[in-house]
Amino acid sequence: ETPLHLAASNGAYHVAKLLIDNGADVTVCNCDARTCLDFAIEGEHEDVAMIIVKHKRSGEILNRIDSDGHSVMQNLIKKIPTVAKVVMDLSIERSISGTMDKTVVYDYSLLDPGPKIEYHLKKGSRSNFKCNALLTMIEHKRTGLLLHELSQALLDAKWRTFGIPLYFSNLFLYCLFVGALTYVTVSLRPQGSIVAHLQNLGPSSMSSMSSMPTDSNDGIGTCVGMMGNYTYYYPCFSITTRPDLYLAQLIVVIFTAINLTTEFAQMLRQRLPYFLNITNYIELFMYASALFYCTPPGSEPNVNQWAFGSVNICLAWCNLIVYLKRMPTLGIYVAMLQSVLFTVAKVGVMLLFLIIAFGLSFYIILGHEKAFNTAGYSFLKVFDMLLGELDYVEVFLVPIQNLRISYPFDILALMIFCTFTVVMPIAAMNLMVGLAVGDIDKIERNAVLSRLKIQVQFIDQVENSLPYMLRKKFYIRTEEKRQLALLTRLQNHIYDSETLIEVEEMNTTDAQLRDLKENVSDQNKRMEKMTVQMDYLMKICSELKIKLNQISDKNDTV
């Protein structure tokens, strides 16, 4: 290790500054391939790390990946965010021409090393790489860094490059799938009972073939099938009689087949992490049930298909909310809904025991009433009463007055009913409402972080799903944005001079505060050094005093 390594690891600011000012090489690595900046970050020595990142050759050590698969920038974000902000400031170059044209050049290489680094890490069997600095900011709640101009520019660049096309194309295809599924359901749902309707078209003896239904006016005819000695009829149609229904079912089948193939590909790629995500199971069931529901195209679903279809149409529309979650404007409200549902699920464990407790009591007392004649119906009625549908007159008062509930069960029924009213609709429901409001308030306070988290996670998910060649093509290392003089003048008209002055004053104040902080840090270092020197002088003085006293005692003796 070099003297600079030792100075950085011990936080010796003045020593490190002296070494760097006299030409010490900041890019030298020790035997463990660690630089002086790595030692400064590990010890969280902000002042030492600051002078290293401001060195002209700091770019050579900032673009490194450590043994854990993390970039140097990620380590700065985790441990010394103030230095990370300075590095991000240095990654932006501004220039103003004589015609008032403004040019801003963003260097994204530190926040996003790119797919080549990922490829080399995979090739080197380092599968635990996590080089996305934006995800690190979210993990450690660095809202200030996420709102930094460089982070916002990187998000905007990725969103424009592949985020918008892929998101809206996926949204369009999914809306097409949901629309086709809904159209099939609404068009094919028979009037009345589905079971009775299908029984009328069910198996019949050969002698009753003369009663075969005829084609209807809506283009749905009746096909004949044989099952042993029985003939059965089922509604069917073709692409010529009902092209709209046939095409809708075909869209559902093709879409679900493609998505099931994609899900199986994700299983092979992600392996165990895929099975740890519950949403993957929901999507698998949704696509499989939709395929079963609309297969084969040109036929009306049977009883089992209608049963799966009733669940599938609900999941399909609910899953549309997941797509809306990725939109910057609507994502925050979807996050609020998810938070409330998680709270209800946690409190639901307690409510489940209360529902069983009151349900069994009412089952014993009111088991002869229709709403409580089985334990299962009793639990459902208690759950209905929990939501406010108490039905005091119908369920309790009328049976007591008609002597269907006699002593002592009438008194017990009223006592348990009063207890239930206080515990369930009042106490428990208010508890759930309070917790839900608290969760929403917490999300609103962290709305900025929540919105950025949704956006970053979506872009990272989309980027990881792309093949290596596409990621390499879409990768943006640097970006130049130019603001023409006309836009500059328009800005000057839109934003009044007072606002511009305030912005300039804020920037000046921030710069002054940073300088003041550095000066205070220097003064603290000097004070610590002076304190050590004073302690050393006091120790010398104490020893001199002891020796002088000894000499004085000897002289007195003589």
C-alpha positions as CSV (number, residue, x, y, z in Angstrom):
1,E,0.0,0.0,0.0
2,T,1.2,3.5,-0.8
3,P,1.3,6.4,1.7
4,L,-1.8,7.7,-0.1
5,H,-3.7,4.5,0.7
6,L,-2.7,4.8,4.3
7,A,-3.7,8.4,4.5
8,A,-7.1,7.7,2.9
9,S,-7.8,4.7,5.1
10,N,-7.0,6.7,8.3
11,G,-8.8,9.9,7.1
12,A,-5.6,12.0,7.3
13,Y,-6.9,14.8,5.1
14,H,-3.9,17.1,5.2
15,V,-1.5,14.2,4.5
16,A,-3.6,13.0,1.6
17,K,-3.9,16.6,0.2
18,L,-0.1,17.1,0.6
19,L,0.6,13.8,-1.2
20,I,-1.9,14.6,-4.1
21,D,-0.6,18.2,-4.4
22,N,2.9,16.8,-4.8
23,G,2.0,14.3,-7.6
24,A,0.9,11.2,-5.8
25,D,-0.9,8.8,-8.2
26,V,-4.5,8.3,-7.2
27,T,-5.0,5.5,-9.7
28,V,-2.6,3.1,-8.0
29,C,-4.2,-0.2,-6.7
30,N,-2.9,-2.3,-3.9
31,C,-2.5,-6.1,-4.0
32,D,-6.3,-6.4,-3.4
33,A,-7.0,-4.2,-6.4
34,R,-8.3,-1.3,-4.2
35,T,-7.6,2.3,-4.7
36,C,-7.2,5.2,-2.3
37,L,-10.8,6.2,-3.0
38,D,-12.0,2.7,-2.0
39,F,-10.3,3.1,1.4
40,A,-11.8,6.6,1.8
41,I,-15.3,5.3,1.0
42,E,-14.9,2.3,3.4
43,G,-13.9,4.6,6.2
44,E,-16.6,7.2,5.2
45,H,-13.9,10.0,5.2
46,E,-15.8,12.6,3.3
47,D,-13.0,15.3,3.1
48,V,-10.4,12.8,1.8
49,A,-12.9,11.3,-0.8
50,M,-13.7,14.9,-1.9
51,I,-10.2,15.8,-2.9
52,I,-9.7,12.5,-4.7
53,V,-12.9,12.8,-6.8
54,K,-11.9,16.4,-7.8
55,H,-8.6,15.1,-9.1
56,K,-8.1,15.3,-12.8
57,R,-7.6,11.6,-13.1
58,S,-10.5,10.6,-10.9
59,G,-12.4,9.3,-13.9
60,E,-10.0,6.4,-14.2
61,I,-11.0,5.0,-10.7
62,L,-14.6,6.0,-10.7
63,N,-15.4,3.6,-13.6
64,R,-14.4,0.5,-11.6
65,I,-16.4,-2.4,-10.3
66,D,-15.5,-4.0,-6.9
67,S,-15.4,-7.6,-6.0
68,D,-19.0,-7.5,-4.9
69,G,-20.2,-6.4,-8.3
70,H,-20.9,-2.8,-7.3
71,S,-19.5,0.3,-8.9
72,V,-17.5,2.9,-7.1
73,M,-20.4,5.4,-7.7
74,Q,-22.8,3.0,-5.9
75,N,-20.5,2.8,-2.9
76,L,-20.4,6.6,-2.8
77,I,-24.2,6.8,-2.9
78,K,-24.5,4.3,-0.1
79,K,-21.9,5.8,2.3
80,I,-21.0,9.4,1.2
81,P,-23.9,10.9,-0.7
82,T,-22.5,14.4,-0.5
83,V,-19.4,13.3,-2.5
84,A,-21.7,11.4,-4.9
85,K,-23.5,14.7,-5.6
86,V,-20.2,16.4,-6.4
87,V,-19.3,13.6,-8.8
88,M,-22.7,14.0,-10.5
89,D,-22.1,17.8,-10.7
90,L,-18.8,17.2,-12.4
91,S,-20.5,14.9,-14.9
92,I,-22.4,17.9,-16.3
93,E,-20.7,20.3,-18.6
94,R,-22.4,23.6,-19.6
95,S,-21.4,26.1,-22.2
96,I,-22.9,29.3,-23.4
97,S,-22.1,30.7,-26.9
98,G,-22.1,34.3,-27.9
99,T,-25.6,34.0,-29.4
100,M,-27.0,32.9,-26.0
101,D,-27.3,29.3,-27.1
102,K,-26.9,26.9,-24.2
103,T,-25.3,23.5,-24.5
104,V,-25.4,20.9,-21.7
105,V,-23.5,17.6,-22.0
106,Y,-24.5,14.8,-19.6
107,D,-22.1,11.9,-18.9
108,Y,-24.2,8.9,-17.8
109,S,-21.3,6.4,-17.6
110,L,-21.0,6.6,-13.8
111,L,-24.7,6.1,-13.1
112,D,-25.1,3.5,-15.9
113,P,-21.8,1.7,-16.8
114,G,-23.6,0.0,-19.7
115,P,-24.3,-3.5,-21.1
116,K,-20.7,-4.2,-21.9
117,I,-19.7,-4.1,-18.2
118,E,-22.7,-6.4,-17.5
119,Y,-21.6,-8.8,-20.2
120,H,-18.0,-9.0,-18.8
121,L,-19.3,-9.5,-15.3
122,K,-21.5,-12.4,-16.5
123,K,-18.6,-13.8,-18.4
124,G,-16.5,-13.7,-15.3
125,S,-19.1,-15.7,-13.3
126,R,-20.0,-12.7,-11.2
127,S,-23.7,-13.1,-11.4
128,N,-24.4,-10.8,-8.4
129,F,-23.6,-7.6,-10.2
130,K,-25.9,-4.6,-9.5
131,C,-24.5,-1.7,-11.4
132,N,-27.7,0.4,-11.6
133,A,-26.9,3.5,-9.5
134,L,-30.5,4.7,-9.7
135,L,-31.7,1.5,-7.9
136,T,-29.1,2.1,-5.2
137,M,-30.4,5.6,-4.7
138,I,-33.9,4.2,-4.2
139,E,-32.7,1.4,-1.9
140,H,-30.9,3.9,0.4
141,K,-33.6,6.6,0.0
142,R,-31.3,9.2,-1.6
143,T,-34.2,11.4,-2.8
144,G,-31.9,14.4,-3.4
145,L,-29.6,12.4,-5.7
146,L,-32.7,11.0,-7.5
147,L,-33.9,14.6,-8.1
148,H,-30.4,15.6,-9.3
149,E,-30.3,17.0,-12.9
150,L,-28.1,14.1,-14.1
151,S,-30.5,11.4,-12.7
152,Q,-33.5,13.1,-14.2
153,A,-31.8,13.5,-17.5
154,L,-30.8,9.7,-17.5
155,L,-34.4,8.7,-16.6
156,D,-35.7,11.0,-19.4
157,A,-33.3,9.6,-21.9
158,K,-34.1,6.0,-21.1
159,W,-37.9,6.7,-21.1
160,R,-37.6,8.4,-24.5
161,T,-35.4,5.7,-26.0
162,F,-37.1,2.5,-25.1
163,G,-39.5,3.2,-22.2
164,I,-42.3,5.0,-24.1
165,P,-42.4,2.7,-27.2
166,L,-42.3,-0.5,-25.2
167,Y,-44.7,0.7,-22.5
168,F,-47.4,2.0,-24.8
169,S,-47.1,-0.9,-27.2
170,N,-47.5,-3.4,-24.3
171,L,-50.4,-1.3,-22.9
172,F,-52.1,-1.3,-26.3
173,L,-51.7,-5.0,-26.8
174,Y,-53.0,-5.8,-23.3
175,C,-56.0,-3.4,-23.8
176,L,-56.7,-5.3,-27.0
177,F,-56.6,-8.6,-25.1
178,V,-58.9,-7.3,-22.3
179,G,-61.2,-5.7,-24.9
180,A,-61.5,-9.0,-26.8
181,L,-62.0,-11.0,-23.7
182,T,-64.7,-8.6,-22.5
183,Y,-66.4,-8.7,-25.9
184,V,-66.5,-12.5,-25.9
185,T,-67.9,-12.6,-22.4
186,V,-70.7,-10.0,-23.1
187,S,-71.6,-11.5,-26.5
188,L,-71.7,-15.2,-25.5
189,R,-73.3,-14.9,-22.0
190,P,-76.7,-16.5,-22.4
191,Q,-79.8,-15.1,-20.7
192,G,-80.9,-16.8,-17.5
193,S,-79.0,-19.6,-15.9
194,I,-75.9,-20.8,-17.7
195,V,-76.3,-24.4,-16.4
196,A,-80.0,-24.5,-17.5
197,H,-79.1,-23.1,-20.9
198,L,-76.4,-25.7,-21.5
199,Q,-78.6,-28.5,-20.2
200,N,-81.2,-27.7,-22.8
201,L,-78.4,-28.3,-25.4
202,G,-77.0,-31.3,-23.6
203,P,-77.1,-35.0,-24.5
204,S,-80.4,-36.4,-25.8
205,S,-81.5,-39.7,-27.2
206,M,-81.4,-40.5,-30.9
207,S,-85.2,-40.3,-31.0
208,S,-85.2,-36.7,-30.1
209,M,-83.0,-35.5,-32.9
210,S,-86.0,-33.9,-34.6
211,S,-86.0,-31.3,-31.8
212,M,-82.5,-30.0,-32.7
213,P,-82.4,-26.2,-32.3
214,T,-82.2,-24.1,-35.4
215,D,-79.8,-21.3,-36.2
216,S,-80.4,-18.0,-34.3
217,N,-80.6,-14.6,-35.7
218,D,-77.4,-13.5,-34.0
219,G,-75.2,-15.7,-36.2
220,I,-74.6,-18.4,-33.6
221,G,-75.8,-21.7,-34.8
222,T,-75.9,-25.2,-33.2
223,C,-73.5,-27.9,-33.9
224,V,-74.1,-31.6,-33.3
225,G,-71.8,-33.9,-31.4
226,M,-71.9,-37.6,-30.6
227,M,-71.2,-39.2,-27.2
228,G,-71.8,-42.9,-27.4
229,N,-75.5,-43.5,-28.3
230,Y,-76.3,-39.9,-27.4
231,T,-76.3,-36.8,-29.4
232,Y,-75.6,-33.4,-27.9
233,Y,-75.9,-29.9,-29.3
234,Y,-73.7,-27.0,-28.5
235,P,-73.7,-23.4,-29.8
236,C,-71.0,-22.6,-32.4
237,F,-70.2,-20.1,-35.1
238,S,-67.6,-19.6,-37.8
239,I,-65.5,-16.8,-39.1
240,T,-68.1,-16.3,-41.9
241,T,-71.2,-16.1,-39.6
242,R,-69.7,-14.2,-36.7
243,P,-66.3,-12.8,-37.7
244,D,-66.2,-10.4,-34.8
245,L,-66.6,-13.2,-32.1
246,Y,-64.3,-15.5,-34.0
247,L,-61.6,-12.8,-34.3
248,A,-62.0,-11.8,-30.6
249,Q,-61.5,-15.4,-29.4
250,L,-58.5,-15.8,-31.8
251,I,-56.9,-12.6,-30.3
252,V,-57.3,-14.0,-26.8
253,V,-55.8,-17.3,-27.8
254,I,-52.8,-15.8,-29.6
255,F,-52.1,-13.3,-26.9
256,T,-52.3,-15.8,-24.0
257,A,-50.1,-18.3,-25.9
258,I,-47.4,-15.7,-26.5
259,N,-47.5,-14.6,-22.9
260,L,-47.4,-18.1,-21.5
261,T,-44.3,-18.7,-23.7
262,T,-42.8,-15.5,-22.3
263,E,-43.5,-16.7,-18.7
264,F,-41.8,-20.0,-19.3
265,A,-38.8,-18.2,-20.7
266,Q,-38.6,-16.1,-17.6
267,M,-38.8,-19.2,-15.5
268,L,-35.7,-20.6,-17.3
269,R,-33.9,-17.3,-17.0
270,Q,-34.7,-16.3,-13.4
271,R,-35.2,-19.7,-11.9
272,L,-35.8,-19.5,-8.2
273,P,-36.5,-15.8,-7.9
274,Y,-39.3,-16.2,-10.4
275,F,-41.2,-18.6,-8.1
276,L,-40.7,-16.3,-5.1
277,N,-42.9,-13.6,-6.7
278,I,-46.6,-14.1,-6.2
279,T,-47.6,-11.9,-9.1
280,N,-46.0,-14.5,-11.5
281,Y,-48.5,-17.2,-10.2
282,I,-51.4,-14.8,-10.8
283,E,-50.3,-14.0,-14.3
284,L,-49.8,-17.7,-15.1
285,F,-53.3,-18.6,-13.9
286,M,-54.8,-15.6,-15.7
287,Y,-53.2,-16.5,-19.1
288,A,-53.9,-20.3,-18.7
289,S,-57.5,-19.7,-17.7
290,A,-58.0,-17.3,-20.6
291,L,-56.6,-19.9,-23.0
292,F,-58.9,-22.5,-21.6
293,Y,-61.9,-20.1,-21.7
294,C,-61.6,-19.3,-25.4
295,T,-60.5,-22.6,-26.8
296,P,-61.4,-23.7,-29.4
297,P,-62.3,-20.5,-31.3
298,G,-65.8,-20.7,-32.8
299,S,-67.5,-22.4,-29.9
300,E,-69.4,-21.2,-26.8
301,P,-67.8,-22.1,-23.5
302,N,-69.1,-25.0,-21.4
303,V,-69.9,-24.9,-17.7
304,N,-66.3,-25.3,-16.6
305,Q,-65.1,-22.7,-19.1
306,W,-67.6,-20.2,-17.9
307,A,-66.5,-20.9,-14.3
308,F,-62.9,-20.2,-15.2
309,G,-63.9,-17.2,-17.3
310,S,-65.7,-15.5,-14.4
311,V,-62.4,-15.5,-12.5
312,N,-60.3,-14.7,-15.5
313,I,-62.2,-11.6,-16.6
314,C,-61.8,-10.2,-13.0
315,L,-58.1,-10.9,-13.0
316,A,-57.6,-9.4,-16.5
317,W,-59.2,-6.1,-15.5
318,C,-57.4,-6.0,-12.1
319,N,-54.1,-6.6,-13.8
320,L,-54.7,-3.6,-16.0
321,I,-54.0,-1.5,-12.8
322,V,-50.5,-3.0,-12.7
323,Y,-49.9,-1.4,-16.2
324,L,-51.2,1.9,-14.9
325,K,-48.9,1.8,-11.9
326,R,-46.0,2.3,-14.3
327,M,-47.3,5.7,-15.4
328,P,-45.7,8.6,-13.5
329,T,-49.0,10.4,-12.9
330,L,-51.2,7.4,-11.9
331,G,-48.5,5.2,-10.3
332,I,-48.7,7.0,-6.9
333,Y,-52.4,6.1,-6.5
334,V,-51.9,2.5,-7.4
335,A,-49.2,2.4,-4.7
336,M,-51.7,3.8,-2.2
337,L,-54.2,1.1,-3.1
338,Q,-51.5,-1.6,-2.7
339,S,-50.5,-0.2,0.7
340,V,-54.1,-0.2,1.9
341,L,-54.6,-3.8,0.7
342,F,-51.4,-4.9,2.6
343,T,-52.7,-3.3,5.7
344,V,-56.1,-5.0,5.4
345,A,-54.4,-8.3,4.9
346,K,-52.3,-7.8,8.1
347,V,-55.3,-6.8,10.2
348,G,-57.4,-9.5,8.5
349,V,-55.7,-12.2,10.5
350,M,-57.1,-10.6,13.7
351,L,-60.5,-10.1,12.1
352,L,-60.6,-13.8,11.0
353,F,-60.5,-14.9,14.6
354,L,-63.2,-12.5,15.6
355,I,-65.4,-13.6,12.7
356,I,-65.0,-17.3,13.7
357,A,-65.8,-16.4,17.3
358,F,-69.0,-14.5,16.7
359,G,-70.0,-16.8,13.8
360,L,-70.0,-19.9,16.0
361,S,-71.9,-18.1,18.7
362,F,-74.6,-17.0,16.3
363,Y,-74.6,-20.4,14.7
364,I,-75.6,-22.0,18.1
365,I,-78.2,-19.4,18.9
366,L,-79.7,-18.7,15.5
367,G,-78.9,-21.9,13.7
368,H,-82.6,-22.4,12.7
369,E,-82.6,-19.1,10.8
370,K,-81.7,-19.1,7.0
371,A,-78.7,-16.8,7.4
372,F,-77.1,-19.0,10.1
373,N,-78.3,-22.5,9.3
374,T,-74.7,-23.8,8.6
375,A,-71.4,-22.7,10.2
376,G,-70.2,-21.5,6.8
377,Y,-73.3,-19.3,6.2
378,S,-72.9,-18.0,9.7
379,F,-69.3,-16.9,9.0
380,L,-70.4,-15.2,5.8
381,K,-73.3,-13.4,7.6
382,V,-71.0,-12.2,10.3
383,F,-68.6,-10.8,7.6
384,D,-71.6,-9.1,6.0
385,M,-72.6,-7.6,9.4
386,L,-69.0,-6.4,9.8
387,L,-69.4,-4.2,6.8
388,G,-72.5,-2.5,8.4
389,E,-75.4,-4.7,7.2
390,L,-76.5,-5.6,10.7
391,D,-80.2,-6.4,9.8
392,Y,-81.3,-6.0,13.5
393,V,-85.0,-6.1,12.7
394,E,-85.0,-9.0,10.2
395,V,-82.4,-11.2,12.0
396,F,-83.0,-10.5,15.7
397,L,-86.1,-8.5,16.6
398,V,-88.7,-10.3,14.4
399,P,-87.6,-13.9,15.4
400,I,-87.6,-12.9,19.1
401,Q,-91.1,-11.3,18.9
402,N,-92.4,-14.4,17.0
403,L,-90.9,-16.6,19.7
404,R,-88.6,-18.4,17.2
405,I,-85.8,-17.4,19.6
406,S,-86.9,-18.2,23.1
407,Y,-85.4,-17.8,26.6
408,P,-82.5,-17.9,27.3
409,F,-81.2,-17.6,23.7
410,D,-83.1,-14.3,23.1
411,I,-81.1,-12.6,25.9
412,L,-77.9,-14.2,24.8
413,A,-78.5,-13.2,21.1
414,L,-79.0,-9.5,22.1
415,M,-76.0,-9.5,24.4
416,I,-73.7,-11.0,21.8
417,F,-75.2,-8.7,19.1
418,C,-74.4,-5.6,21.3
419,T,-70.9,-6.9,21.9
420,F,-70.4,-7.6,18.2
421,T,-71.6,-4.1,17.3
422,V,-69.0,-2.5,19.5
423,V,-66.1,-4.8,18.6
424,M,-66.5,-5.3,14.9
425,P,-68.2,-2.4,13.0
426,I,-67.0,0.3,15.4
427,A,-63.6,-0.7,16.9
428,A,-62.2,-3.0,14.2
429,M,-63.4,-1.0,11.2
430,N,-62.2,2.3,12.6
431,L,-58.8,0.6,13.3
432,M,-58.6,-0.5,9.7
433,V,-59.6,3.0,8.4
434,G,-57.0,4.7,10.7
435,L,-54.2,2.4,9.6
436,A,-55.2,2.9,5.9
437,V,-55.2,6.7,6.3
438,G,-51.9,6.5,8.0
439,D,-50.4,4.5,5.2
440,I,-51.8,6.9,2.6
441,D,-50.4,9.9,4.5
442,K,-47.0,8.2,4.7
443,I,-47.1,7.6,0.9
444,E,-48.1,11.2,0.2
445,R,-45.2,12.4,2.4
446,N,-42.9,10.2,0.3
447,A,-44.7,10.8,-2.9
448,V,-41.7,12.0,-4.8
449,L,-39.6,9.0,-3.8
450,S,-42.5,6.6,-4.5
451,R,-43.0,8.1,-8.0
452,L,-39.4,7.9,-8.8
453,K,-39.2,4.4,-7.4
454,I,-42.0,3.2,-9.7
455,Q,-40.4,4.9,-12.7
456,V,-36.8,3.5,-12.1
457,Q,-38.0,0.0,-11.3
458,F,-40.1,-0.1,-14.5
459,I,-37.3,1.1,-16.7
460,D,-34.8,-1.3,-15.1
461,Q,-37.3,-4.2,-15.6
462,V,-37.8,-3.3,-19.3
463,E,-34.1,-2.8,-19.9
464,N,-33.3,-6.2,-18.3
465,S,-35.9,-7.9,-20.5
466,L,-34.2,-6.6,-23.7
467,P,-31.6,-8.8,-25.5
468,Y,-28.0,-7.8,-25.2
469,M,-27.8,-6.4,-28.8
470,L,-30.8,-4.1,-28.3
471,R,-29.5,-2.9,-24.9
472,K,-26.1,-2.2,-26.6
473,K,-27.9,-0.3,-29.3
474,F,-30.1,1.8,-26.9
475,Y,-27.3,2.5,-24.5
476,I,-26.5,6.2,-24.1
477,R,-23.2,7.1,-22.6
478,T,-23.3,10.8,-23.2
479,E,-26.0,13.1,-24.3
480,E,-25.9,16.7,-25.5
481,K,-28.9,19.0,-25.1
482,R,-28.9,22.3,-26.8
483,Q,-31.2,25.2,-25.9
484,L,-31.5,27.7,-28.7
485,A,-31.3,31.5,-28.2
486,L,-35.1,31.9,-29.0
487,L,-36.0,29.4,-26.2
488,T,-33.6,31.2,-23.9
489,R,-35.4,34.5,-24.6
490,L,-38.8,32.9,-24.1
491,Q,-37.6,31.6,-20.8
492,N,-36.5,35.0,-19.8
493,H,-40.0,36.3,-20.6
494,I,-41.8,33.5,-18.9
495,Y,-39.8,33.6,-15.7
496,D,-39.6,37.1,-14.4
497,S,-36.4,38.6,-13.4
498,E,-37.1,38.3,-9.7
499,T,-37.5,34.5,-10.0
500,L,-34.2,34.3,-11.9
501,I,-32.5,36.4,-9.3
502,E,-33.8,34.1,-6.6
503,V,-32.5,31.1,-8.4
504,E,-29.1,32.7,-8.8
505,E,-29.1,33.7,-5.2
506,M,-30.0,30.1,-4.1
507,N,-27.2,28.7,-6.3
508,T,-24.8,31.3,-4.8
509,T,-25.9,30.5,-1.3
510,D,-25.5,26.7,-1.9
511,A,-21.9,27.3,-3.2
512,Q,-21.2,29.6,-0.2
513,L,-22.5,26.9,2.2
514,R,-20.3,24.3,0.6
515,D,-17.3,26.5,0.9
516,L,-18.2,27.3,4.4
517,K,-18.6,23.7,5.2
518,E,-15.2,22.9,3.8
519,N,-13.6,25.8,5.8
520,V,-15.3,24.6,9.0
521,S,-14.0,21.1,8.3
522,D,-10.5,22.5,7.8
523,Q,-10.7,24.4,11.0
524,N,-11.9,21.4,12.9
525,K,-8.9,19.4,11.6
526,R,-6.5,22.2,12.6
527,M,-8.2,22.4,16.1
528,E,-7.8,18.7,16.5
529,K,-4.1,18.9,15.5
530,M,-3.6,21.9,17.9
531,T,-5.3,19.9,20.7
532,V,-2.9,17.0,20.2
533,Q,0.1,19.4,20.2
534,M,-1.2,21.2,23.3
535,D,-1.6,17.8,25.1
536,Y,1.9,16.9,24.1
537,L,3.3,20.3,25.4
538,M,1.3,19.9,28.6
539,K,2.9,16.5,29.1
540,I,6.4,17.9,28.5
541,C,5.7,20.8,30.9
542,S,4.5,18.3,33.6
543,E,7.7,16.3,33.2
544,L,9.8,19.4,33.4
545,K,8.0,20.5,36.5
546,I,8.7,17.1,38.1
547,K,12.4,17.3,37.2
548,L,12.7,20.9,38.4
549,N,11.2,19.9,41.8
550,Q,13.6,17.0,42.1
551,I,16.6,19.4,41.4
552,S,15.2,21.8,43.9
553,D,14.9,19.2,46.6
554,K,18.5,18.1,46.0
555,N,19.8,21.7,46.3
556,D,17.9,22.1,49.5
557,T,19.5,18.9,50.9
558,V,23.0,20.1,50.0
